[in-house]
Amino acid sequence: MRYNPLGTTDTRVSELCLGTMTWGSQNSEAEAHEQLDHAVGEGVNFFDTAEMYPTTPRLAETTGLTEKIVGNWLKGRADRDRLVVATKVTGEGNKDIRGGARVTGAILRQALEASLQRLQTDYIDLYQLHWPNRGSYHFRKYWDWDPHDLELGDVDGEIADMLGEVQKLQAEGKLRHFGLSNETAWGTRKWVEASERHGLPRVVSIQNEYSLICRIFDLDLAEVAVHEKVGLLAYSPLGASALSGKYLDGAIPAGSRRSMQPNLNGRYTTQAEQAIARYSEVAARHGLDLAQMALAFCLTRPFMTSVIIGATSMQQLKTNLAAANVELGDDVMADILKVFRDLPRPM
């Protein structure tokens, strides 16, 4: 397992991060703890959750359950200082949490302190804004994206208010680093500029979707990530399990994500199925497991800090973790590029 710096900080995180959003819905607490123990044994030191998890399905009554499951495992661990625990404050619009209010510095503090209690820890290593107050184009909103319709408000003032609270929480020892999620290139630059202008903590990461079938990060966001050292934490690197290949030829295994979300939240389209079939052929041609090839590809990207994997079974977790040892040769990368040029935006 390789380790990468988190932004410009001294914190180093494993290149594979264990995601948790199925814990408390598709996975029991015992299964979650088994996954955590195994991942640590394989060199993973980075875990990502959120106050709104689990999300498969997302229910108001299960809000915070995943953090509690992680907290029961984390409590009293002698190696807590070697683990990097990330969670998120839910953004504007989710009516189940704080009535869907825009995030302010005061709300950020309130949410973080509630997460600390559920996680049963004294501090959070990475706290992330789940999505911007102004909204974003993620989760397939890019098809009719119109920035003119955004309710910007006082962007610089809101950022300064939140970062000011981050600075106080850092001084109190409750928080180490702050990051973004579901952001844009313009939005990320606004956060960097505000920290420089006001002398406030700098964002260290951006958690956005990235996979073989979702590569909108590759251009402007990639440039910002590399030059501003705000590296990507890639979520859904297997397209919500689509790139495991389990759904090819119309299969929908019982208990799988597609058995609950037939289109995988907009990811499983006719075009996506075509692209996945083509990538599956590439993997087979080179003697590779499709899921491992998809994850290994993400690890090759120059802007990548960590790739967030998730699993509902130990076998899936072991398969995904093994991707850290997969090297993709020039011939594989060339074949991947051919598919990408034919089907660049399949979902």
BELTA-V318318 format. One record per backbone hydrogen bond with DSSP energy under -0.5 kcal/mol. CO is the residue of the C=O (numbers start at 1). NH is the residue of the N-H. Records with the same first field share a line. If there is no record, write none. Layout:
BEGIN
CO: NH, NH
END
This chain:
BEGIN
2: 15
4: 13
5: 7
6: 9
11: 6
13: 4
15: 307
17: 19, 309
18: 48
20: 23
21: 54, 55, 56
22: 24, 25, 26, 27
27: 24
28: 32
29: 33
30: 34
31: 35
32: 36
33: 37
34: 38
35: 39
36: 40
37: 41
38: 42
39: 42, 44
40: 43
45: 84
46: 18
47: 86
48: 20
50: 53
51: 64
53: 64, 66
54: 59
55: 58
57: 56, 59
59: 62
60: 63
62: 65
64: 68
65: 69
66: 70
67: 71
68: 72
69: 73
70: 74
71: 75
74: 77
77: 80
79: 82, 83
80: 83
83: 85
84: 47, 86
85: 125, 126
86: 49
87: 128
88: 51, 90
89: 130
91: 94
93: 95
94: 97, 100
95: 99
96: 98
97: 100
98: 101
100: 93
104: 108
105: 109
106: 110
107: 111
108: 112
109: 113
110: 114
111: 115
112: 116
113: 117
114: 118
115: 119
116: 120, 121
124: 176
125: 177
126: 87
127: 179
128: 89, 130
129: 181
132: 135
137: 141, 142
138: 141
140: 143
141: 144
142: 145
146: 149
147: 150
150: 152
153: 155
154: 158
155: 159
156: 160
157: 161
158: 162
159: 163
160: 164
161: 165
162: 166
163: 167
164: 168
165: 169
166: 170
167: 171
168: 172
169: 174, 175
170: 173
174: 124
177: 127
178: 204
179: 129
180: 207
182: 132
184: 188
185: 189
186: 190
187: 191
188: 192
189: 193
190: 194
191: 195
192: 196
193: 197
194: 198
195: 199, 200
204: 231
205: 180
206: 208, 233
207: 182
208: 235
211: 214
214: 211
215: 218
216: 219
217: 222
219: 223
220: 224
221: 225
222: 226
223: 227
224: 228
225: 229, 230
229: 231
231: 206
232: 234, 305, 306
233: 208, 235
234: 308
235: 210
236: 239
237: 212
238: 243
239: 242
241: 244, 246
242: 245
245: 248
247: 250
248: 251
253: 256
256: 259, 260
257: 260, 261
261: 264
263: 267, 268
264: 267
267: 269
269: 273
270: 274
271: 275
272: 276
273: 277
274: 278
275: 279
276: 280
277: 281
278: 282
279: 283
280: 284
281: 285
282: 286
283: 288
284: 287
289: 293
290: 294
291: 295
292: 296
293: 297
294: 298
295: 299
296: 300
297: 300
298: 301
301: 304
303: 232
306: 234, 308
307: 17, 309
308: 237
309: 19
313: 317
314: 318
315: 319
316: 320
317: 321
318: 322
320: 323
321: 324
322: 325
323: 326
325: 327
327: 329
329: 333
330: 334
331: 335
332: 336
333: 337
334: 338
335: 339
336: 340
337: 341
338: 342
339: 343
343: 346
346: 272
END
